[in-house]
Amino acid sequence: VGDDLSVDTTETVPGRPLNQFSMDEHEGTLRITTTVPAAGGAQSANDLYVLDNESLQRRGSVKDMGLNEEVYSVRYVGDTAYVVTFRRIDPFHVVDLSNPDDPEEVGELELPGFSSYLHPVDDDHVLGIGEEEGQVKAVLFDVSDPSDPTIDDDYILDARWSGVSESHHAFLMDRRHGVFFLPTGEGGEIFDYTDGELSLERSVDTDGQ
């Protein structure tokens, strides 16, 4: 079987993807978000391209999100992409991908810190995990109106590190009970995320165990 493997089609887009969440296949399209590094006197830029998933021909794009910043996290949910760019503030971008030939950035929200991991909660909410001023931060975004994303709640933990910053496998969400777990250096925190609020339910101490 290995002898039959070959490259069928190739295509290039400017920039570099952040991680596996930067790419996504959906209903005959391949979506990829990249950061184009600054060169010379130019600013860095962040672009999203929609390609045909067979020919890899470009069908549409959204360019120059968060000029002079770089992509810190991406999440695709159906016909929508959520992109966080960062340099000094944390712009949260909402991109409508329902028309692959004409994708459009429809909403943007600026807030302190940044989210390095995004996780869909339900049709109206996306959870962001990142940092603000060196502390671990969780943000619950309300995306019920894509043109006007807002913050339902946020929580800054008394911790300077979480395993989620290094691997998304460190994040655990229990939808049945409406909670998620964030590991920290000394253990972890269990949060309730229902009703548009982030409530610390329990701390788990594993230090020395």
N, C-alpha and C positions, 0 to 999 in steps of 0.2 A: 504494500500500500504506500509506503514512504517514497518509492520511486516515482509515483504518479503525482506527487506534490509539485506545483509550479506556481509562479506569480502570474496571475491572469491580467490584472489591471493595476496601474499605479497613478497617483496624482499627488501634487504637492500644494500646500497652502502656506502662506507666510507665518512665521512665528513658531512657537513651541508649546505643546500641551503641558499642563501641570501634572496630571496623573490619569488613572483609568477613568475617573469621573468626567474628564474633559471630552470624552468621546461617547457616542450613543447611537444606536441604530433604532429607527422607528418608522414603520409603515413605508418602507421603500427608500428611506433616506438615511444618510450617515451624517450626524452632527458633530462638529469638533470646535472647541474653543481654544484659542491660543493667545499667548503674549508675544508681541513683536518687540524685542529689546531695543532700547534707545541706542542710536548710532550717530556719532558726530554731534550736531546740534539738534537732532530730531528728538521728539519725545517718544517714550515707550507707548505702545497702543495695545488694545485687547480686542480681538475680533472673534466672531462666531460665523462659521461657514456651514452651509447645508449642501451636501453632495448627494448625487444619485448613488444608491448603494451597490449598483452593478457596474455602471460605467465610470463612477467616481467623478463625473463632470459636475462642476459647481452649478448649483441651482439658485442660490441666494446667499446673502451675507448681511451681518450687522457689524459695522466696523467702528473703531475708535471709542470703545467703552472705557471710561476711566483713563483718560489721557495722562501720561506720565505716572501711571500706576502699573501694577501687575496683578494677574489673576491669583487669588488665594483659595478659591473653592468654586466648584461648579456642580449643579445637580439638574438633571433633566427629569421632568414629570409630564409624560404625555406630550402635548403640544406646547409646553412651556419650558423655558430654561431659566434657572436662577444662577446668577453669576456674582461673586463677590470679588471686587478689586480693592487694592489697598496701597497706600503710601503713608499718608498721615491720618486720613479718615477712612471709614469703611463704607464705600458705596455698594448697596445691594441692588443689582439690576434684574429686572423682570423682562424676559424676551418672549414675544409671541411667535411661535414656530408653526402655527396652524396653516399658513401658506408657505410651503417650502421655497417657493420662488421669490418671496418677498417677506422674509422674517423682519420683525420690527421690535425694537426696544420700546416697551410701552410704559414702564415705570421705573423709578429710581428712588432710593432712600439712603440718606447719609446718616451715619451714627459713629460714635467713638469706638476705637478698637477695630478688630477684624474677626471674621469667621473663617476658619480654615477647614471646616467640615459642615456640610449642609445635609439635613435629613428631612424628607417629607413626613409630615405628621398626619394630615388629612387634606381634603380638597382645599381648605382655606388657610392652612398653616404650614410653615417650614421652620424647622429648628436649626439654629446656627450655633456651633461650638467653636470658640476661639479664645482671644485674649483682649484685655484692655489694661493698659499700663502695667503689664507684667503679671496680671492675675487672670486665672481661667474665667471665661465668661460664657454664659448660655443666653441666647436670644430667641424669643418666640415671635417670628414674623407673621403678621396677618396679611395674606395675599388674596383675600376674597375679592378685592378690587385690584386687578393687576396694574391699573394705571396709577394707583395710589397705595403702594405697600406701606404698612405701618408696623409699629412694635406693640404687641399685646403685653409683653412683659420681658424683663431681662433679670439676670442674677449673676453677680460677681462672687465667685467662690473665694474662700480663704485658702487659696492654693496657687502655686506658681507653675504647675505642670500637670498635664493630663495625658494619658496614653493615647487619647484620640488625636492629639497633634502629630503623632507618629504613625498611627495605623487606624483606619476606620473600623477594623475588627475589634478594637478596644471599646467601641460604643455598643451598648445594649439597650434596646427598647422593648418593653413588654406592653403591647397594645391592649391585651386583655385586661390588664390592671391599670392602664393609663400612666405608666411610670417609665423612666429611663435611668440608666446607671452610668455615671461618669467616674472612671478610675482616676485617682490622684496619687501623688507620691507616697502618702501614708495610708492609703486605703481607697475610699471612694464615697460618692454621694448618690443617694437615690432621690429623684425628683418626680413629683406628680406634675403632669403638663396639661391636665384637662381644664376646661372652663376658661381657656385663654390666660392661664396663670402658671407660673413656675413656682412650685412650693417644695421646699426641702423637707422630705419625709423622714430620712434616716441617714446617718453617717456610718460607714463601715470602716473599722480600724483594723488594718492588717499589719501594722508596724511591729516588727519583731517576730512575726509568725512565720 
